[in-house]
Each structure stands twice: as C-alpha cells, then as structure tokens.
Amino acid sequence: MTLAKYELVVASAEDIGESDRIWFPKWLRRYAMSFRKGLTDELPVNRDAALQFSRSLLKSGAPAWQRWQAVRAVEYYRDLILQR
C-alpha cells in the first residue's frame, strides 16, 4: 500500500475529522520510516509495532494526544487498508 493511496482514502473519509485527514498520512509516513521500509511496501501492524512507535514518540517528547492520534492513524491503516 503506497502512502499516496492511503492519503486518497483518508482525504475522502467521512468518519474522521479534518485534523485527522491532515495528520494521519504524516503519522503513517513516520511510522513507515521507523521500519526503514519503502512507502510502497505493506507495513507491519501489530501490537508490538504500535507500542514501539508510541514509545519512540514519547521518547522524542510528543504529548499524549499526539501519540494517540499517531496510533489511531496506524489503526486506520490496519482496519481500512489491510482489512485486518
């Protein structure tokens, strides 16, 4: 799943807010980079990966609401794109 395709899905999503439409692709890009994977590869999404990502955001000083939004972006990718 490319990031561009994810951005299209998010941009037209009616079940998330405007802020999420803007930030979800940014968070997913950062999540993808945490795995050193290209943005055209399917990203691994599991509990451990999400925790690792959230902890890396905590370590970098991201407030709780940003970490929550970032994890929601990954969940959105998992649910709507990977359909898992």
ChimeraX attribute file (.defattr): number of C-alpha atoms within 10 A of each C-alpha:
attribute: neighborCount
match mode: 1-to-1
recipient: residues
	/A:1	13
	/A:2	13
	/A:3	19
	/A:4	12
	/A:5	13
	/A:6	17
	/A:7	18
	/A:8	12
	/A:9	16
	/A:10	24
	/A:11	16
	/A:12	10
	/A:13	13
	/A:14	10
	/A:15	9
	/A:16	13
	/A:17	10
	/A:18	12
	/A:19	9
	/A:20	19
	/A:21	20
	/A:22	13
	/A:23	17
	/A:24	24
	/A:25	24
	/A:26	16
	/A:27	20
	/A:28	24
	/A:29	17
	/A:30	15
	/A:31	26
	/A:32	21
	/A:33	12
	/A:34	13
	/A:35	12
	/A:36	9
	/A:37	13
	/A:38	13
	/A:39	15
	/A:40	12
	/A:41	11
	/A:42	14
	/A:43	20
	/A:44	16
	/A:45	16
	/A:46	11
	/A:47	9
	/A:48	10
	/A:49	16
	/A:50	18
	/A:51	12
	/A:52	13
	/A:53	21
	/A:54	20
	/A:55	14
	/A:56	15
	/A:57	18
	/A:58	14
	/A:59	9
	/A:60	9
	/A:61	11
	/A:62	14
	/A:63	10
	/A:64	12
	/A:65	9
	/A:66	16
	/A:67	19
	/A:68	12
	/A:69	16
	/A:70	25
	/A:71	20
	/A:72	17
	/A:73	23
	/A:74	24
	/A:75	18
	/A:76	18
	/A:77	23
	/A:78	16
	/A:79	12
	/A:80	12
	/A:81	14
	/A:82	14
	/A:83	8
	/A:84	9
